[in-house]
Amino acid sequence: MTAVVAESRASGAAGLLVVDASGLCLAADGQLLEGAGGQLSTLAAAARRVHPDAPRPPVVALETDRAVCLVTSAGGITSALLKDK
């Protein structure tokens, strides 16, 4: 996981959060809080139910005037990447 965190920092991400299917934090960095893992995991699971037969997992974009948070889930792992605008 440290390589993933290092890569997100190198890409200029403001935050990264990776959780397992039960919302347990596997990696956290930057402005995304570990406590948000359960909600992000639930959000990604709900997005997957919209198109359960899609060949790729959906990506949910949560956008504000200052940042974009991209959330996706694959193989029981949910990841969220926060990028400043």
N, CA, C and O of each residue as an XYZ file, in Angstrom:
340
protein
N       0.810     -1.193      0.000
C       0.000      0.000      0.000
C       0.854      1.258      0.000
O       0.409      2.299     -0.482
N       2.055      1.187      0.523
C       2.883      2.390      0.563
C       3.213      2.885     -0.837
O       3.375      4.087     -1.046
N       3.313      1.976     -1.795
C       3.568      2.389     -3.172
C       2.382      3.155     -3.738
O       2.561      4.112     -4.490
N       1.181      2.742     -3.383
C      -0.024      3.425     -3.848
C      -0.078      4.833     -3.264
O      -0.397      5.787     -3.974
N       0.230      4.966     -1.990
C       0.234      6.278     -1.340
C       1.294      7.169     -1.975
O       1.032      8.340     -2.251
N       2.475      6.632     -2.207
C       3.556      7.403     -2.826
C       3.180      7.846     -4.229
O       3.480      8.971     -4.628
N       2.524      6.968     -4.983
C       2.107      7.323     -6.343
C       1.042      8.410     -6.327
O       1.055      9.303     -7.175
N       0.115      8.342     -5.363
C      -0.921      9.372     -5.290
C      -0.305     10.720     -4.936
O      -0.720     11.749     -5.469
N       0.674     10.723     -4.051
C       1.366     11.973     -3.712
C       2.099     12.534     -4.924
O       2.062     13.738     -5.179
N       2.764     11.658     -5.667
C       3.512     12.090     -6.844
C       2.594     12.666     -7.920
O       3.002     13.541     -8.685
N       1.355     12.176     -7.979
C       0.419     12.665     -8.995
C      -0.262     13.958     -8.566
O      -1.033     14.534     -9.334
N       0.012     14.420     -7.355
C      -0.561     15.666     -6.883
C      -1.905     15.512     -6.199
O      -2.634     16.492     -6.049
N      -2.244     14.316     -5.786
C      -3.522     14.087     -5.102
C      -3.513     14.768     -3.739
O      -2.498     14.785     -3.042
N      -4.668     15.329     -3.372
C      -4.798     15.965     -2.063
C      -5.137     14.949     -0.991
O      -4.995     15.232      0.198
N      -5.590     13.755     -1.400
C      -5.920     12.728     -0.438
C      -6.188     11.398     -1.096
O      -6.553     11.336     -2.270
N      -6.006     10.332     -0.336
C      -6.244      8.975     -0.804
C      -6.785      8.171      0.370
O      -6.296      8.288      1.494
N      -7.790      7.359      0.101
C      -8.336      6.470      1.120
C      -8.653      5.141      0.450
O      -9.326      5.107     -0.581
N      -8.170      4.046      1.032
C      -8.424      2.696      0.525
C      -8.986      1.879      1.678
O      -8.389      1.811      2.752
N     -10.157      1.251      1.444
C     -10.812      0.457      2.488
C     -11.226     -0.894      1.919
O     -11.394     -1.043      0.709
N     -11.391     -1.886      2.813
C     -11.873     -3.193      2.375
C     -13.399     -3.200      2.359
O     -14.024     -2.170      2.611
N     -13.998     -4.341      2.067
C     -15.450     -4.450      1.912
C     -16.220     -4.105      3.185
O     -17.384     -3.712      3.111
N     -15.596     -4.246      4.333
C     -16.283     -3.912      5.583
C     -15.988     -2.498      6.058
O     -16.417     -2.109      7.145
N     -15.257     -1.719      5.253
C     -14.953     -0.335      5.612
C     -13.693     -0.168      6.430
O     -13.409      0.935      6.897
N     -12.919     -1.245      6.619
C     -11.663     -1.174      7.364
C     -10.609     -0.454      6.529
O     -10.365     -0.820      5.379
N      -9.992      0.559      7.101
C      -9.007      1.365      6.388
C      -7.731      0.562      6.117
O      -7.127      0.004      7.033
N      -7.337      0.518      4.852
C      -6.095     -0.141      4.456
C      -4.988      0.874      4.214
O      -3.812      0.582      4.433
N      -5.363      2.068      3.761
C      -4.400      3.145      3.536
C      -5.145      4.468      3.556
O      -6.266      4.571      3.058
N      -4.513      5.474      4.134
C      -5.093      6.808      4.167
C      -3.963      7.821      4.088
O      -2.901      7.637      4.683
N      -4.209      8.888      3.348
C      -3.202      9.921      3.208
C      -3.889     11.229      2.849
O      -4.893     11.235      2.136
N      -3.362     12.309      3.331
C      -3.856     13.621      2.948
C      -5.162     13.991      3.618
O      -5.376     13.698      4.795
N      -6.039     14.640      2.857
C      -7.244     15.253      3.397
C      -8.438     14.317      3.534
O      -9.487     14.749      4.012
N      -8.325     13.071      3.141
C      -9.431     12.126      3.323
C      -9.266     11.427      4.668
O      -8.201     10.889      4.973
N     -10.319     11.441      5.458
C     -10.271     10.894      6.811
C     -10.640      9.414      6.827
O     -11.515      8.977      6.079
N      -9.973      8.649      7.679
C     -10.229      7.214      7.802
C     -11.679      6.925      8.140
O     -12.228      5.918      7.693
N     -12.307      7.791      8.923
C     -13.696      7.584      9.333
C     -14.690      7.614      8.194
O     -15.825      7.167      8.362
N     -14.300      8.127      7.042
C     -15.195      8.185      5.884
C     -15.216      6.870      5.107
O     -15.982      6.736      4.152
N     -14.405      5.916      5.490
C     -14.281      4.659      4.750
C     -15.579      3.899      4.597
O     -15.881      3.408      3.509
N     -16.350      3.792      5.657
C     -17.617      3.062      5.602
C     -18.597      3.692      4.644
O     -19.246      2.987      3.871
N     -18.719      5.019      4.678
C     -19.635      5.706      3.779
C     -19.199      5.585      2.324
O     -20.028      5.390      1.436
N     -17.895      5.701      2.085
C     -17.405      5.584      0.713
C     -17.585      4.167      0.175
O     -17.894      3.990     -1.003
N     -17.397      3.161      1.020
C     -17.613      1.778      0.623
C     -19.080      1.538      0.273
O     -19.386      0.858     -0.706
N     -19.983      2.099      1.074
C     -21.414      1.979      0.812
C     -21.794      2.686     -0.485
O     -22.595      2.168     -1.264
N     -21.227      3.861     -0.718
C     -21.490      4.607     -1.949
C     -21.044      3.822     -3.179
O     -21.777      3.746     -4.166
N     -19.858      3.244     -3.127
C     -19.346      2.473     -4.256
C     -20.198      1.227     -4.505
O     -20.434      0.864     -5.657
N     -20.658      0.577     -3.452
C     -21.518     -0.606     -3.601
C     -22.861     -0.226     -4.221
O     -23.389     -0.966     -5.050
N     -23.415      0.916     -3.829
C     -24.679      1.371     -4.402
C     -24.515      1.693     -5.883
O     -25.405      1.394     -6.680
N     -23.400      2.293     -6.260
C     -23.148      2.589     -7.674
C     -23.030      1.306     -8.483
O     -23.475      1.251     -9.629
N     -22.440      0.286     -7.899
C     -22.284     -1.000     -8.598
C     -23.648     -1.658     -8.839
O     -23.831     -2.345     -9.844
N     -24.606     -1.454     -7.925
C     -25.943     -2.033     -8.090
C     -26.730     -1.391     -9.228
O     -27.668     -2.000     -9.743
N     -26.368     -0.177     -9.631
C     -27.065      0.496    -10.735
C     -26.862     -0.284    -12.029
O     -27.813     -0.478    -12.787
N     -25.644     -0.732    -12.290
C     -25.324     -1.532    -13.483
C     -24.478     -2.730    -13.057
O     -23.261     -2.720    -13.242
N     -25.111     -3.769    -12.486
C     -24.331     -4.894    -11.944
C     -23.571     -5.694    -13.001
O     -22.604     -6.377    -12.666
N     -23.979     -5.628    -14.253
C     -23.316     -6.407    -15.299
C     -22.296     -5.594    -16.097
O     -21.794     -6.066    -17.117
N     -21.992     -4.404    -15.655
C     -21.025     -3.558    -16.368
C     -19.653     -4.230    -16.369
O     -19.261     -4.833    -15.371
N     -18.928     -4.132    -17.470
C     -17.620     -4.790    -17.545
C     -16.572     -4.177    -16.616
O     -15.631     -4.860    -16.210
N     -16.728     -2.897    -16.279
C     -15.796     -2.234    -15.364
C     -16.586     -1.618    -14.220
O     -17.736     -1.224    -14.411
N     -15.999     -1.528    -13.046
C     -16.703     -0.910    -11.918
C     -16.936      0.578    -12.184
O     -16.094      1.243    -12.788
N     -18.080      1.098    -11.731
C     -18.347      2.520    -11.941
C     -17.442      3.393    -11.082
O     -16.932      2.958    -10.049
N     -17.254      4.620    -11.523
C     -16.518      5.623    -10.776
C     -17.496      6.735    -10.429
O     -18.117      7.321    -11.316
N     -17.631      7.022     -9.154
C     -18.515      8.085     -8.683
C     -17.658      9.325     -8.452
O     -16.639      9.262     -7.763
N     -18.072     10.449     -9.027
C     -17.355     11.709     -8.844
C     -18.171     12.615     -7.931
O     -19.297     12.989     -8.257
N     -17.597     12.961     -6.791
C     -18.188     13.914     -5.864
C     -17.428     15.221     -6.061
O     -16.224     15.290     -5.819
N     -18.140     16.255     -6.502
C     -17.456     17.481     -6.897
C     -17.951     18.689     -6.098
O     -19.149     18.863     -5.877
N     -16.999     19.511     -5.675
C     -17.302     20.793     -5.057
C     -16.626     21.867     -5.896
O     -16.008     21.565     -6.917
N     -16.740     23.103     -5.474
C     -16.085     24.168     -6.223
C     -14.562     24.142     -6.057
O     -13.848     24.788     -6.825
N     -14.060     23.406     -5.067
C     -12.612     23.373     -4.815
C     -11.936     22.039     -5.107
O     -10.719     21.999     -5.289
N     -12.704     20.938     -5.156
C     -12.068     19.626     -5.297
C     -13.012     18.613     -5.938
O     -14.220     18.833     -6.027
N     -12.431     17.501     -6.380
C     -13.173     16.364     -6.921
C     -12.682     15.117     -6.204
O     -11.477     14.900     -6.074
N     -13.624     14.296     -5.737
C     -13.290     13.031     -5.098
C     -13.833     11.908     -5.980
O     -15.039     11.831     -6.216
N     -12.957     11.050     -6.462
C     -13.328      9.926     -7.314
C     -13.339      8.657     -6.471
O     -12.354      8.332     -5.808
N     -14.470      7.938     -6.502
C     -14.648      6.750     -5.671
C     -14.990      5.572     -6.571
O     -15.868      5.680     -7.427
N     -14.307      4.456     -6.386
C     -14.607      3.241     -7.140
C     -14.302      2.025     -6.266
O     -13.609      2.130     -5.254
N     -14.826      0.884     -6.669
C     -14.623     -0.340     -5.906
C     -14.429     -1.504     -6.870
O     -15.156     -1.637     -7.855
N     -13.446     -2.339     -6.577
C     -13.192     -3.530     -7.387
C     -12.578     -4.597     -6.490
O     -11.677     -4.315     -5.701
N     -13.068     -5.804     -6.617
C     -12.505     -6.912     -5.856
C     -12.607     -6.745     -4.352
O     -11.740     -7.220     -3.618
N     -13.648     -6.081     -3.884
C     -13.820     -5.894     -2.450
C     -13.008     -4.758     -1.857
O     -13.023     -4.560     -0.642
N     -12.309     -4.017     -2.678
C     -11.497     -2.884     -2.226
C     -12.086     -1.611     -2.807
O     -12.289     -1.512     -4.018
N     -12.359     -0.642     -1.956
C     -12.863      0.663     -2.384
C     -11.747      1.681     -2.248
O     -11.035      1.714     -1.245
N     -11.604      2.513     -3.275
C     -10.583      3.562     -3.209
C     -11.218      4.898     -3.532
O     -12.125      4.995     -4.359
N     -10.725      5.921     -2.866
C     -11.179      7.282     -3.092
C      -9.929      8.153     -3.279
O      -8.976      8.070     -2.505
N      -9.958      8.974     -4.306
C      -8.850      9.859     -4.623
C      -9.380     11.286     -4.663
O     -10.327     11.577     -5.394
N      -8.784     12.165     -3.894
C      -9.200     13.553     -3.823
C      -8.205     14.404     -4.587
O      -7.000     14.354     -4.337
N      -8.727     15.189     -5.523
C      -7.871     16.086     -6.323
C      -8.397     17.501     -6.176
O      -9.596     17.744     -6.311
N      -7.491     18.440     -5.898
C      -7.862     19.846     -5.870
C      -8.057     20.312     -7.320
O      -7.423     19.808     -8.247
N      -8.956     21.290     -7.480
C      -9.178     21.838     -8.829
C      -8.129     22.869     -9.166
O      -8.151     23.439    -10.257
